[in-house]
Amino acid sequence: MDTDLATLTLRALRRVLRTTEIGNRELALATGLTPSQWLVLREIESRGQTNPSAVAHALQFSQATITALVDRLVALDFVQRRRSDRDKRQFLLDVTPAGRAALVEVADPLQTSFTQRFASLPTWEQGMLLAATERLAMLLDAAGMDAAPLLDSGRIDRPLPD
């Protein structure tokens, strides 16, 4: 019986992983962005003109990761980076019209739908899911692994393959 439950749990976990992979592919096809790039773009858009440190703090990404992600968004002409008029040491970020269009194209990626559905659950059920997921991470020797709060796999600052 225990083996059957383990098999069923692994199948459910595989379905989650496959759904994440499919969602990532759909996002990439629609926008040319990885989920982490999309989150950074969305965060910059929601803040208006902002600096990389504020984005890093809000998304719980390292400064180095934000720099790499912003570099990619600038290269795609989705974000504009310029020096602050008040403090020349600081850079400010703005979303370009092309970046806004990319956000409009994908109004409901996997990350957003998960967050909305999770928030609609009762608090006790949210806690139960968190506890079960943390336990799964421990069983897979991944409890101490650093991971950003997004549905993605692989390096967070990776460019998409051409």
C-alpha positions in Angstrom: 0.0 0.0 0.0 2.8 2.4 0.8 4.4 1.9 -2.6 1.1 2.7 -4.2 0.8 5.9 -2.3 4.4 6.8 -3.2 3.7 6.1 -6.9 0.5 8.2 -6.8 2.4 11.0 -5.1 5.2 10.9 -7.7 2.7 10.9 -10.5 1.0 14.0 -9.0 4.4 15.7 -8.7 5.2 14.8 -12.3 1.9 16.4 -13.4 2.8 19.6 -11.5 6.3 19.6 -13.2 4.8 18.9 -16.7 2.2 21.7 -16.2 5.0 24.1 -15.2 7.0 23.1 -18.3 4.0 23.5 -20.6 3.2 26.9 -19.0 6.8 28.0 -19.5 6.7 27.0 -23.1 3.4 28.8 -23.7 4.8 32.0 -22.1 8.0 31.8 -24.1 6.0 31.3 -27.4 3.7 34.2 -26.6 6.2 36.7 -25.3 9.7 35.4 -25.8 10.2 35.5 -22.0 11.0 33.1 -19.3 8.7 33.2 -16.2 11.4 35.0 -14.2 11.8 37.6 -17.0 8.0 38.0 -17.2 7.8 38.5 -13.4 10.5 41.2 -13.5 8.8 43.0 -16.4 5.4 42.8 -14.6 7.0 44.2 -11.3 8.6 47.1 -13.2 5.3 47.9 -14.9 3.4 47.8 -11.6 5.8 50.2 -9.9 6.2 52.6 -12.8 9.7 54.1 -12.9 11.7 52.1 -10.4 15.2 50.9 -9.5 16.7 47.4 -9.7 17.1 47.1 -6.0 13.4 47.7 -5.4 12.5 45.0 -7.9 15.1 42.6 -6.4 13.6 43.1 -2.9 10.0 42.8 -4.1 10.6 39.5 -5.9 13.2 38.1 -3.5 15.8 37.8 -6.2 19.5 38.6 -5.8 20.9 41.8 -7.2 23.0 39.8 -9.6 20.0 37.9 -10.9 18.0 41.1 -11.4 20.9 42.6 -13.3 21.0 39.6 -15.7 17.2 39.6 -16.1 17.1 43.3 -16.8 20.0 43.0 -19.2 17.9 40.5 -21.2 14.8 42.7 -21.0 16.8 45.7 -22.2 18.2 43.6 -25.1 14.6 42.6 -26.1 13.6 46.4 -25.9 11.0 45.6 -23.2 12.7 47.7 -20.6 14.7 51.0 -20.7 17.5 51.6 -18.2 18.7 55.2 -17.6 20.6 57.0 -14.9 18.7 58.9 -12.3 18.7 62.7 -12.6 19.0 63.1 -8.8 21.7 60.4 -8.2 23.9 59.5 -11.1 25.0 56.3 -9.4 21.5 54.9 -9.5 19.7 53.4 -12.5 16.0 53.7 -13.1 13.9 51.2 -15.1 10.9 51.9 -17.3 8.8 49.4 -19.3 8.8 50.3 -23.0 5.7 50.1 -25.3 7.0 46.7 -26.5 7.2 45.5 -23.0 3.7 46.7 -22.2 2.5 44.8 -25.3 4.2 41.6 -24.1 2.4 41.9 -20.8 -0.9 42.4 -22.4 -0.4 39.4 -24.7 -0.2 37.1 -21.7 -2.6 38.4 -19.2 -2.9 35.1 -17.2 0.2 32.9 -17.1 0.5 29.9 -14.9 2.0 31.9 -12.1 -0.9 34.4 -11.9 -3.6 31.7 -12.1 -1.9 29.7 -9.4 -1.5 32.7 -7.1 -5.2 33.7 -7.5 -6.5 30.1 -7.0 -4.2 29.6 -4.0 -5.4 32.8 -2.4 -9.0 31.7 -2.8 -8.4 28.6 -0.6 -9.2 28.7 3.1 -6.2 29.6 5.3 -6.1 26.1 6.8 -5.8 24.5 3.3 -3.1 27.0 2.2 -1.1 25.9 5.3 -1.7 22.3 4.6 -0.5 22.6 1.1 2.6 24.6 2.2 3.4 21.9 4.8 3.0 19.1 2.3 5.1 20.8 -0.3 7.8 21.6 2.2 7.8 18.0 3.3 8.1 16.9 -0.4 11.1 19.2 -0.8 12.7 17.6 2.3 12.0 14.1 0.9 13.7 15.1 -2.4 16.7 16.6 -0.5 15.7 20.0 -1.8 14.7 21.6 1.5 17.7 23.9 1.7 17.8 24.8 -1.9 17.5 28.5 -2.8 14.5 29.0 -5.0 12.6 32.1 -6.1 8.8 32.2 -5.6 7.8 31.3 -9.1 6.8 28.4 -11.2 9.9 27.8 -13.3 12.7 25.4 -13.7 16.4 25.9 -14.5 18.5 28.9 -14.0 16.4 31.9 -13.3 18.5 34.3 -15.4 19.0 32.1 -18.4 18.3 33.4 -21.8 15.8 31.6 -24.0 17.3 29.3 -26.6 17.3 30.9 -30.1 
